[in-house]
Amino acid sequence: MNTPILDRLKKLKRDNNISFHTPGHKGKNTLINWGDYIPHIDTTEIFGTDNLHDPKGIIKESQELAAKAFGAKETLYSINGTTGGIYIALGTVTKPGDKVLIQRDSHRSIYNGIILNRLNVEYIYPNYNEKYKILTGIDPEAIESKLKRDKDIKVVALVYPNYYGICSHIEKIAEIVHKYNRILLVDEAHGSHFAFSDKLPISALKAGADITIQSTHKTLPSFTQTSMVHVGTDRVNINKLKTISSLYQSTSPSYLFMLSLEIARAYMEGEGSLRLDKTINILCESIKTLQNIERVHVFTGDKEDKTIYDKDITKILFRLEGMAGTRVNEILREDYNIFLEMADYYYALALVSLMNEKGDFKKLIRSMENIAQKEPFTKIEDININLITPKNVLPIYEAFYSNKKIIDLNESVGKVSASFITPYPPGIPIICPGEEITKELEEQIRFLLGKNIEIIGLIGYNKEKIEVVD
Ligand SMILES: Cc1ncc(COP(=O)(O)O)c(C=O)c1O
């Protein structure tokens, strides 16, 4: 029997690794034992169930309960993750050809949504903290000055929190966006848990966002691919939301997924919130212990930096002196069976959810103590990870759908890119379709390749080619 996926998943189950990554359920049951229900509850639209595309019964009721729990006027289940939720949300609040102000360090799904909905973009850049080598939040004043100058911007689309758990001053931003009568869309993929503890940053809905999209599966106990689109204000047309949702969601939405969203919500209304608060207390103690380990530094914020308005503590962002974050990640995985969410040149990031247990933190601390004692110092270069501002030549969707040709990277300077060039992690495109490839960008690509950073979008065995507009 040839079953490569099953074989690997069985091994993963046997290995019983410690999970500091998504999904937020961390392999544990909450209100029900899923083993008792799968596969017989994997049903479809039959008598007595409901239809996600026109909910009138149990799905309607379940979504209404979710709206109440998360503080929304209306909630829509997305069984195609936040990726699908973002396509739906962008399509709901725009018309093709509209201009959207987006955060340059947006996730790929925002860029895909821009292409699918044929939108024009204007960028707002995150700030860069040189001391800590981190991309931080967005200046509310910078948004105000863009909105004041450019009457064509219809929607402001931000990511909150960012990949490192850094939060912009979202309340102030919502106030400004509404002062100029525009719509605030928030990619809150990493913030579903904010609604359930006052020890966490404010949720985007509470801060006044018009529409937010949350990957419930990332930080709460639901299955991968399950997300919610929440509407916060009357500025969003609910009928349009439902119509657009049908464009991007399967006509056979999974009942397992929808149930998993319901279970996550129901759990968080009771035991889950208490467990979250307990986990946060353990987490605070664990961070203190980690910080006391020689060579280990945990980033918890920078009071001097006004663009770090808040920091989600459940994303432990840490580094080890004398070792790249990517290497720390590798050692934790290979020698200690601890799997992190991501790592970059400087930092490693452990994503904590309420389902992590005390033992997980103890193991992380012990492992870091060992690594800090045992592993030699290596040279860490002083590199600038700030985003380079490229020159936009064509709208993203025009370049994306243009005639293309593949050329060598070393012949690409001055040409217009036809694809996204995206280093992972964290998945922020450094070049978008329609942008000119400058010498500086070409050198940055070579530098990242030299550091063994994975870059999606380049072509060829050695990633030596790039697709440009013909
Ligand atoms: C900021 C951000 N937005 C959107 C997404 C897409 O979320 P999903 O995996 O739920 O489709 C991700 C996924 O990693 C993300 O990090």
The ligand as an ORCA input file, in Angstrom:
! r2SCAN-3c Opt
* xyz 0 1
  C      -0.954     37.414      8.444
  C      -1.606     36.256      7.752
  N      -2.725     36.478      7.036
  C      -3.383     35.471      6.403
  C      -2.914     34.181      6.463
  C      -3.685     33.080      5.776
  O      -4.341     32.337      6.734
  P      -4.942     30.884      6.519
  O      -3.807     29.933      6.708
  O      -5.972     30.747      7.565
  O      -5.503     30.806      5.144
  C      -1.758     33.904      7.185
  C      -1.245     32.517      7.236
  O      -0.177     32.214      7.636
  C      -1.071     34.963      7.845
  O       0.045     34.751      8.548
*
